[in-house]
């Protein structure tokens, strides 16, 4: 019907005519979305490092294999699980749920915890106590709250857990007195931040929440003291 | 939409020999028109209406003496894009299949239908 050379010549002419029909560049304005800018930056970064990214992918695969292997080991080995489990955190949709995974405690420890250092301007407002948990509420003159609480390992006839709504919160693992702790930073600045950590000796789960940065939360956590009841 | 287009172009940069050239500009225009139609169809609430193949694209004012080019400029956007990508930019059929997200059989049919429409336009223009 048509010769390829004729089609080629016509196609080139038409494509140039299309381009010539565009408005002038100074009449065109476009702002790239942040998402597009990030995707392009990632594409450019990968192009500049043709060896690094495949290597990282290989390392990630190896780590995943190791993680799967250790998970299977923990599932089938009772002794390993008992040594590892205690207070466990589980994310269910937008809620981080902490509960004790293990046998019930025979009795509740005869101690209570207190914040040794209260931030300036805060006063104790209320204390809520139950056999297994305590929550102390502080407030400052601006109406901002500081909440300190703890819960002990559940006994046979009780339930003890903590639930955190983690919308818009970024979780990181930090250290409190050498022990791993979970820190939740509210990226909107509207609801405050939370630090959750464990006292393995007493099988207690503690938390502090308020409008404080991570380092302040950690400092307060590390100055918590135990008092005999 | 520019995001989608530029990501495609960055993956097919072997088709671009010189960054600043009329041919490169024309290539970008061709790809942008095609992607715009795809996005328009995807977002359109009423799924009925002209098939993608029959949708008119941007109007092309061709003022040259090439009768075949004059008729090609009148083709619906999809057929025009197909012929431009294949004959002006050297896309192979498998690349066209990936570009238009069609099977190889569909690409052959698109090729045939496009050339048939072009033949009809040339008849109307009294070229043949």
Interface residues (C-beta under 8 A of the other chain):
Chain A: X1 X2 X4 X6 X7 X8 X9 X10 X11 X12 X13 X14 X15 X16 X17 X18 X19 X20 X21 X22 X30 X32 X33 X35 X36 X39 X40 X43
Chain B: X2 X3 X6 X7 X10 X22 X23 X25 X26 X27 X28 X29 X30 X33 X58 X59 X60 X61 X62 X63 X64 X66 X68 X69 X72 X73 X80 X83 X84 X86 X87 X88 X89 X115 X118 X119
